[in-house]
């Protein structure tokens, strides 16, 4: 993930409808944030046109903090999905994450 994250990764949050009221999108209805990891000074809504949230700032320990950016910017993204265990392969992959 490091290479893609160096350019930012969309994480599915925005405050398009109400400034500073961030919600997760993608479900049947927007869900208000119950967790944040903003970089210091973020969100700042620079030029009044930053409504979408992305992993943007890499920390010294290799983690990432959030920033708000314009929603029309092009970046990689992370999708949420439901994992159906009934459709899982019958064999095991020890110590590996599949998906």
C-alpha positions in Angstrom: 0.0 0.0 0.0 2.9 2.3 0.5 3.3 3.4 -3.2 -0.4 4.1 -3.7 -0.7 5.9 -0.4 2.2 8.2 -1.2 -0.3 9.8 -3.7 -3.3 9.5 -1.4 -6.1 7.0 -1.1 -9.8 7.8 -0.9 -11.4 6.3 2.1 -15.1 7.0 1.5 -15.9 10.0 3.7 -17.1 13.5 2.9 -18.8 16.6 4.1 -20.4 17.5 0.8 -23.9 18.1 2.4 -22.9 20.0 5.5 -19.5 21.5 6.1 -17.5 19.8 9.0 -20.2 17.1 9.3 -18.3 14.2 7.8 -20.1 11.0 6.9 -19.1 7.6 5.4 -20.7 6.9 2.1 -21.4 3.7 0.2 -23.9 2.0 2.5 -27.7 2.4 2.1 -27.4 5.8 4.0 -24.5 8.0 5.0 -23.1 7.2 8.4 -21.6 9.9 10.7 -18.0 9.5 11.6 -17.4 7.9 15.0 -13.7 7.8 14.5 -11.2 10.2 13.0 -7.5 10.3 12.4 -7.0 13.8 11.0 -3.5 15.2 10.4 -2.8 18.3 12.5 -4.5 21.3 10.8 -6.9 19.1 8.9 -9.7 19.3 7.9 -9.1 22.8 6.6 -11.4 23.1 3.6 -8.8 25.1 1.7 -10.3 27.5 -0.8 -13.8 26.3 0.3 -13.5 23.3 -2.0 -12.3 20.3 0.1 -15.1 17.9 1.0 -13.6 14.4 0.5 -11.4 12.5 2.9 -8.3 10.5 2.1 -5.3 8.9 3.6 -2.9 11.6 2.8 -0.1 12.1 5.4 2.4 9.4 6.2 3.7 9.5 9.7 7.1 8.6 11.0 5.9 5.1 12.1 4.5 4.3 8.6 0.9 5.0 9.5 -1.3 7.4 7.6 -3.4 10.4 8.8 -6.4 11.9 7.1 -6.7 15.1 5.1 -9.6 16.7 3.2 -9.2 17.3 -0.5 -11.2 18.3 -3.5 -13.6 15.5 -4.5 -12.7 15.9 -8.2 -9.1 14.8 -7.7 -8.1 11.4 -9.0 -6.6 9.0 -6.5 -6.6 5.3 -5.7 -9.4 4.1 -3.3 -10.4 1.6 -0.7 -13.7 -0.2 -1.0 -15.8 -1.7 1.7 -17.4 -5.1 1.0 -19.2 -7.8 2.8 -17.3 -11.1 2.9 -19.6 -14.1 2.4 -18.0 -17.0 4.2 -20.3 -19.4 2.4 -18.6 -18.5 -0.8 -15.0 -18.8 0.6 -12.7 -21.4 -0.9 -12.5 -24.7 0.9 -8.7 -24.6 1.2 -6.8 -22.5 3.7 -4.0 -20.0 3.3 -2.2 -19.9 6.6 -0.7 -16.5 7.6 -2.1 -14.8 4.5 -4.8 -12.3 3.9 -6.8 -12.9 0.8 -8.8 -10.1 -0.8 
